[in-house]
Amino acid sequence: MTPEVIGAGPVRLRPFRPDDAEDLAAGRDDPVNLRFNPVGMPHPYTVADAHWWISEGAPAAWRSGGAAYAIVDSGTDRLVGGAGLSQVVPGRGQAELGYWVAPRARRRGIATATTRALAAAAFQAGLARLELLIRAENPASQRVALAAGFHPEGVRRSAGLDRDGSRYDLLAWVRLADDPPDPVPRLLPDLPDGRLTDKVVTLRRLAPADAEALHRLHTRPEVVATRVRPVPPTRADIDRRCAVAESEWLTGRAADFALCDAATGTMVGGCALVHDEPATGQAMIGYSLLPEARGRGLATRAVRLLAGWACGPVGLARVWAGTATWNTASQRVLDRAGFHREGVMRARLPAPTPGAPRPDTVLWSFLPTDPHPLPPR
Ligand SMILES: CC(C)(COP(=O)(O)OP(=O)(O)OC[C@H]1O[C@@H](n2cnc3c(N)ncnc32)[C@H](O)[C@@H]1OP(=O)(O)O)[C@@H](O)C(=O)NCCC(=O)NCCS
């Protein structure tokens, strides 16, 4: 790439200049930026660090075949962020793309416009494959990736190196030169107004602050007994599940919900739609309630809302659920929510202890054409 100015909607990309230093230091010295772009990032990020980047770091990136752009406001020419290409592998026509936006300029489409424009210029310059490596805990960046035509490809285990020397996984989001530049269609859309509700229960996306309630729920013995492997999760497992719930949603793997009392907003359980068979247009649901919320029909309401969303906006052809053969309460929920009992899947689950028989599962399904007693609004 050559350091030419690139127009990107409300912003443009141009090489850094010495008078960007104050804005660069102010924009870079931000905990979110530090968390998600830790490599080689001084903390605190001073004006002296900014001058080093402008005079040494960015020119070195250009010399190595990459790119290091200031993102500037088209009207004022003031710096609002940075973007670039690194880890260029010329023999494979491949590079990594990266970006950051100053806190005061976020949520205005700047990263999305920048990524689209920089990707177009990189493909124009002959690259064939661009990678965005993103932490699962960073939904804002994954939304940028989706909006700029990048596809979720998988997990690069331990590819990230933190400031303290610890390693973490990174998700690879990839766009090829011949992929369309349009936003990538999602298997799991966002919820209307962020929730599904029938005014008695509300389902919303699971969030990091739900970890304590979810841990309490999933360590109850009767809930543990219904897990695929009947072993209680650790608090770290649950923290991670909550931290990556938005990522799982964006990549289309699972929609993980907090099940809340609509009147108080208190989380009283959880439910999920797991996209286990996208190729056949079907997905599985699961649900559980804290003991104090049982016996009031809340699980039935949640399952109806979830099945209605799955067969409506998500567009699934079939939703399925499996219950333990002994779990009459759960079977009653599915029956009342309009699911059909299809039969028994023999030895479906792993043995709970070595040498024990593999448990059977009762199979239930719901189709878009099935009567739906309480459609979600
Ligand atoms: C990630 C980052 C660059 C996004 O910049 P931005 O200019 O605010 O992004 P956009 O305005 O183009 O928004 C893109 C999408 O992210 C969403 N978004 C923005 N901030 C969000 C947040 N904190 N949580 C969830 N979604 C968010 C926007 O709503 C938009 O979604 P949509 O396309 O579904 O409407 C910015 O938050 C940032 O600099 N973060 C720190 C550095 C970083 O993470 N860099 C990427 C490392 S991989």
The ligand as an SDF file (V2000), in Angstrom:
LIG
                    3D

 48 50  0  0  0  0  0  0  0  0999 V2000
  -14.5480   -1.0670   18.1780 C   0  0  0  0  0  0  0  0  0  0  0  0
  -14.5770    0.4170   17.8500 C   0  0  0  0  0  0  0  0  0  0  0  0
  -13.4480    0.7000   16.8630 C   0  0  0  0  0  0  0  0  0  0  0  0
  -15.9340    0.7420   17.1830 C   0  0  0  0  0  0  0  0  0  0  0  0
  -15.8690    2.0750   16.7010 O   0  0  0  0  0  0  0  0  0  0  0  0
  -17.2070    2.9050   16.3190 P   0  0  0  0  0  0  0  0  0  0  0  0
  -16.7800    3.9930   15.3820 O   0  0  0  0  0  0  0  0  0  0  0  0
  -17.9310    3.2420   17.5590 O   0  0  0  0  0  0  0  0  0  0  0  0
  -18.0200    1.8210   15.5040 O   0  0  0  0  0  0  0  0  0  0  0  0
  -19.3220    2.1100   14.6150 P   0  0  0  0  0  0  0  0  0  0  0  0
  -19.9330    3.4110   14.9990 O   0  0  0  0  0  0  0  0  0  0  0  0
  -18.9230    1.9060   13.1900 O   0  0  0  0  0  0  0  0  0  0  0  0
  -20.2970    0.9790   15.1490 O   0  0  0  0  0  0  0  0  0  0  0  0
  -20.2710   -0.2980   14.6210 C   0  0  0  0  0  0  0  0  0  0  0  0
  -21.3000   -1.1400   15.3370 C   0  0  0  0  0  0  0  0  0  0  0  0
  -20.8950   -1.3750   16.6990 O   0  0  0  0  0  0  0  0  0  0  0  0
  -21.9490   -1.0680   17.6000 C   0  0  0  0  0  0  0  0  0  0  0  0
  -21.3340   -0.6380   18.8310 N   0  0  0  0  0  0  0  0  0  0  0  0
  -20.5560    0.4290   19.0270 C   0  0  0  0  0  0  0  0  0  0  0  0
  -20.1570    0.4570   20.3150 N   0  0  0  0  0  0  0  0  0  0  0  0
  -20.6940   -0.6200   20.9240 C   0  0  0  0  0  0  0  0  0  0  0  0
  -20.6290   -1.1590   22.2330 C   0  0  0  0  0  0  0  0  0  0  0  0
  -19.9110   -0.5670   23.1850 N   0  0  0  0  0  0  0  0  0  0  0  0
  -21.3050   -2.3230   22.4700 N   0  0  0  0  0  0  0  0  0  0  0  0
  -22.0080   -2.9380   21.5120 C   0  0  0  0  0  0  0  0  0  0  0  0
  -22.0930   -2.4770   20.2450 N   0  0  0  0  0  0  0  0  0  0  0  0
  -21.4500   -1.3270   19.9610 C   0  0  0  0  0  0  0  0  0  0  0  0
  -22.7200    0.0160   16.8550 C   0  0  0  0  0  0  0  0  0  0  0  0
  -24.0380    0.1170   17.3340 O   0  0  0  0  0  0  0  0  0  0  0  0
  -22.6850   -0.5250   15.4400 C   0  0  0  0  0  0  0  0  0  0  0  0
  -23.5880   -1.6150   15.3390 O   0  0  0  0  0  0  0  0  0  0  0  0
  -24.5420   -1.8670   14.0930 P   0  0  0  0  0  0  0  0  0  0  0  0
  -23.6530   -1.9710   12.8760 O   0  0  0  0  0  0  0  0  0  0  0  0
  -25.1950   -3.1680   14.4470 O   0  0  0  0  0  0  0  0  0  0  0  0
  -25.4240   -0.6760   14.0640 O   0  0  0  0  0  0  0  0  0  0  0  0
  -14.4300    1.3010   19.1050 C   0  0  0  0  0  0  0  0  0  0  0  0
  -15.3960    0.8960   20.0740 O   0  0  0  0  0  0  0  0  0  0  0  0
  -13.0410    1.2370   19.7250 C   0  0  0  0  0  0  0  0  0  0  0  0
  -12.1620    2.0090   19.3610 O   0  0  0  0  0  0  0  0  0  0  0  0
  -12.8320    0.2730   20.6670 N   0  0  0  0  0  0  0  0  0  0  0  0
  -11.5130    0.1040   21.2840 C   0  0  0  0  0  0  0  0  0  0  0  0
  -10.4660   -0.4300   20.2900 C   0  0  0  0  0  0  0  0  0  0  0  0
  -10.9270   -1.6880   19.6220 C   0  0  0  0  0  0  0  0  0  0  0  0
  -11.6760   -2.4720   20.1780 O   0  0  0  0  0  0  0  0  0  0  0  0
  -10.4410   -1.8800   18.3780 N   0  0  0  0  0  0  0  0  0  0  0  0
  -10.7050   -3.1110   17.6570 C   0  0  0  0  0  0  0  0  0  0  0  0
   -9.8230   -4.1870   18.1460 C   0  0  0  0  0  0  0  0  0  0  0  0
  -10.1820   -5.7100   17.3480 S   0  0  0  0  0  0  0  0  0  0  0  0
  1  2  1  0
  2  3  1  0
  2  4  1  0
  2 36  1  0
  4  5  1  0
  5  6  1  0
  6  7  2  0
  6  8  1  0
  6  9  1  0
  9 10  1  0
 10 11  2  0
 10 12  1  0
 10 13  1  0
 13 14  1  0
 14 15  1  0
 15 16  1  0
 15 30  1  0
 16 17  1  0
 17 18  1  0
 17 28  1  0
 18 19  1  0
 18 27  1  0
 19 20  2  0
 20 21  1  0
 21 22  1  0
 21 27  2  0
 22 23  1  0
 22 24  2  0
 24 25  1  0
 25 26  2  0
 26 27  1  0
 28 29  1  0
 28 30  1  0
 30 31  1  0
 31 32  1  0
 32 33  2  0
 32 34  1  0
 32 35  1  0
 36 37  1  0
 36 38  1  0
 38 39  2  0
 38 40  1  0
 40 41  1  0
 41 42  1  0
 42 43  1  0
 43 44  2  0
 43 45  1  0
 45 46  1  0
 46 47  1  0
 47 48  1  0
M  END
$$$$
